[in-house]
Amino acid sequence: MTATARTAVVTGSSRGIGATIARTLAARGHRVVVNHRSSPQAAAQVVKEIEAAGGTAVAHAADVTRPEEARALIARAVEEFGGLDVLVCNANVGLGQGEVATVDFEVFAGKVRDELAAAFHPTQAALPELARRGGRIVYLSSEAARGPAAPAMAAHGTAKAALNVYALCVAREAAPHGVGVNVLSPGLTRTEATEHIPQEMWDRMVARIPQGRAGTPEEIARAVAFLTDPATSYLTGQIISLNGGSHLGR
């Protein structure tokens, strides 16, 4: 460990894309706090993998939709490693699926509320520490914010669109303090969360992507690493699509 080692908190990083991000940042020299809500064994496995590869990590349980738990998560990073340089907001709060004609409003509003809470509370807790060290924030959004890729995704798309606007507001207010803030917006990605999609529907969705394939968690993680690199410190307030050219049409 060197005096220039950087510290990252990755919310929702005990599995899937979050775990891949945690491993990738650790491989690039970050000391990583692996956050989970209720998956201690999975989080411990991610920490074990990071340490086996020569990195440094600790696991911390926190429901980041709760302000006191989000504050404790950030405090753990500062206590363990002496500060905070990177916050990656990746916590999964579910999809809130349901067609607009029939979805219960509480389900719809709950998805939007939880999506914003999972970004708001860690951000508010982390900003003072990030400002001390010229830190970076990356929010994981979705191309669903542009419009639904499938039926019954109104709550998810609305929540991600709200997250995007919130992130831009954070970027504007954090910029004078030297904190860079960006959004990474992945398109269709093969993960545990998409394994349930019927093959026929999956094939139709892939067919609309000009590159002719879905993305991977590793590609998302490398993009996060790029956005958190000190070399990109002048890059802020951007919503960056990682979608194989889906917005170009096919």
Rosetta blueprint (number, residue, H / E / L):
1 M L
2 T L
3 A L
4 T L
5 A L
6 R E
7 T E
8 A E
9 V E
10 V E
11 T L
12 G L
13 S L
14 S L
15 R L
16 G H
17 I H
18 G H
19 A H
20 T H
21 I H
22 A H
23 R H
24 T H
25 L H
26 A H
27 A H
28 R L
29 G L
30 H E
31 R E
32 V E
33 V E
34 V E
35 N E
36 H E
37 R L
38 S L
39 S L
40 P H
41 Q H
42 A H
43 A H
44 A H
45 Q H
46 V H
47 V H
48 K H
49 E H
50 I H
51 E H
52 A H
53 A L
54 G L
55 G L
56 T E
57 A E
58 V E
59 A E
60 H E
61 A E
62 A L
63 D L
64 V L
65 T L
66 R L
67 P H
68 E H
69 E H
70 A H
71 R H
72 A H
73 L H
74 I H
75 A H
76 R H
77 A H
78 V H
79 E H
80 E H
81 F H
82 G L
83 G L
84 L L
85 D L
86 V E
87 L E
88 V E
89 C E
90 N L
91 A L
92 N L
93 V L
94 G L
95 L L
96 G L
97 Q L
98 G E
99 E L
100 V L
101 A L
102 T L
103 V L
104 D L
105 F H
106 E H
107 V H
108 F H
109 A H
110 G H
111 K H
112 V H
113 R H
114 D H
115 E H
116 L H
117 A H
118 A H
119 A H
120 F H
121 H H
122 P H
123 T H
124 Q H
125 A H
126 A H
127 L H
128 P H
129 E H
130 L H
131 A H
132 R H
133 R H
134 G L
135 G L
136 R E
137 I E
138 V E
139 Y E
140 L E
141 S L
142 S L
143 E H
144 A H
145 A H
146 R H
147 G L
148 P L
149 A L
150 A L
151 P L
152 A L
153 M E
154 A H
155 A H
156 H H
157 G H
158 T H
159 A H
160 K H
161 A H
162 A H
163 L H
164 N H
165 V H
166 Y H
167 A H
168 L H
169 C H
170 V H
171 A H
172 R H
173 E H
174 A H
175 A H
176 P H
177 H H
178 G L
179 V L
180 G E
181 V E
182 N E
183 V E
184 L E
185 S E
186 P E
187 G L
188 L L
189 T E
190 R L
191 T L
192 E H
193 A H
194 T H
195 E L
196 H L
197 I L
198 P L
199 Q H
200 E H
201 M H
202 W H
203 D H
204 R H
205 M H
206 V H
207 A H
208 R L
209 I L
210 P L
211 Q L
212 G L
213 R L
214 A L
215 G E
216 T L
217 P H
218 E H
219 E H
220 I H
221 A H
222 R H
223 A H
224 V H
225 A H
226 F H
227 L H
228 T H
229 D L
230 P H
231 A H
232 T H
233 S L
234 Y L
235 L L
236 T L
237 G L
238 Q E
239 I E
240 I E
241 S E
242 L E
243 N L
244 G L
245 G L
246 S H
247 H H
248 L H
249 G L
250 R L
